[in-house]
């Protein structure tokens, strides 16, 4: 920046072209006179005007509230104005003297040097006041309303350029004024630019229907407008954060103002079709307004994602912050809130009075949510449904709506369970068909909230729908399959039909248990359990007792099923052992046992083998193995009791020991060495 003092130093007194030691005084006179007349005097006039304008701006903005540095600048500027006036007069007089007093040139120059030295001291004040004028100019650039479009864009571009310059080195002591002026200017400029954007979109009939056409020159203009709007928005964000002395961190731009320009005509048409007494406004046809919503996005999303999004990203690249902007998602969000949620608000009173219509509407919304995610990569935040909502988030905004949703789905689930159990083939299969149907039902319930609802809301589906479904099915299995064998005390082979149903019941519960344990370790159930544990810790101020229990959120039903299955295993084991005990007692109490004769008849061994095979073929391996162990324990006890209550001869003991190997061999399907695994205790008896 040129100042008066630097000009005198650099342009006149230190100009290498002016040789003060030569005899060419005429050349020197011409140069000095021309410089004083054509350069110095206009420069002095310009500086005096700048100082006068700067003083007026400072006095208007600060009044008597100015900071010390600004007051010093104001006071100092008065002295500078006086000196500039004096210097102008001296310049004029000096110019005249030069032409008349060539020989006396050097004394005249000596008269200028003290004033030049004085002006040098004022360069900082002059530079400061020039910055003040730039702040004033920044403020003046906001007055663009009513200007031609080209002039508007020129003013905004100049504002952005001037802001970046001042933001890096604005006048100290004027921070508050600078921030206020920037905020005012940003708001004013954005308003006009948004109006220009609206005008272009209206011209191309954007949002007026499913068909519109944007020409190349309009696309170029839209890109420029959007880049400027986002740049202004970022300036406003930076300015506000500095005003509040916040550290510049990664931030996400709230671009609702810009997006509203694009979505407003779409929203207007949507509300026209789906309000009042329009034929399209039918509560029982939620698919109509949802399909219209999806088609509107498909028809209008391209200019946003392909045209203006790159311009927004370009504007973000000029910021010192890492700024995130996703105009496509912001557009979808706005349409969700102002179309879908608006429509649901209007029809909710009818929806809540019909479980069937409620569930049907939910189904349609979830399908649309999935399409938004798959096609447009719209990523709603499950923990912030109010910030980045899904269509379905409408029902999570109040506790009453959430409760009504769970009630409606629970009603549907109960009907479905009854339908499953009423099927003619409900109990057919190694694992009953009904068990698979129930698991599929539980999966459908999970799909309602998985990756869609927060753990807090998802927990309501687990406790209000899934656990009751599991409980209802468990009770049905006990009543229809397990309890039918309550009268069987021994001889399971004589009651094979009852025992087979008994096995199906065990399989159904075992399969259901394995599903619950597996799900509990995965999302979303692991997240639900974590949330539950934290909630219990905060409420009770201690670690929840069931945090580490197997089954997580399903642990209660897992524990009940474990109890039921364990009881069934013991019951089958005891039943089989009782069969063996009765047969063995009849055999060992015969009158004669001769050496070399078969103690256990083949029919007895075959019945025992058939019983074991029945379990092996109709139960899960782990369950069958447990029953075999219980069976073996019963045999050990029976033989031990018989040996301890009767005085057996060495011959009988030897024969019994040999015969028991035949029994051991029957358990080989469950162990390579059944004698060691199941019958080790008999070594001390026989």
Secondary structure by P-SEA (a helix, b strand, c coil): cccaaaaaaccccccccccccccaaaaaaaaaaaaacccaaaaaaaaaaaaaaaaaaaaaaccccccaaaaaaaaaaaaaaaaaaaaaaaaaaaaaaaaccccaaaaaaaaaaaaaaaaaaaaaaaaaaaaaaaaaaaaaccccccccaaaaaaaaaaaaaaaaaaaacccccaaaaaaaaaaaaaaaaaaaaaaaaaaaaaaaccccccbbbbcaaaaaaaaaaaaaaaaaaaaaaaaaaaaacccccbbbbcaaaaaaaaaaaaaaaaaaaccccccccccccaaaaaaaaaaaaaaccccccccaaaaaaaaaaaccccccccaaaaaaaaaaaacaaaaaaacaaaaaacaaaaaaaaaaaaaaaaaaaaacccccccccccccccccccccccaaaaaaaaaaaaaaaaaaaaaaaaccccccccccaaaaaaaaaaaaaaaaccccccaaaaaaaaaacaaaaaaaaaaaaaaccccccccccccccccaaaaaaaaaaaaaaaaaaaaaaaaaaccaaaaaaaaaaaaaaaaccccccccccccccaaaaaaaaaaaaaaaaaaaaaaaaaaaaaaaaaaaaccccccccccccaaaaaaaaaaaaaaaacccaaaaaaaaaaaaaaaaaaaaaaaaaccccaaaaaaaaaaaaaaaaaaccccccccccccccccccc
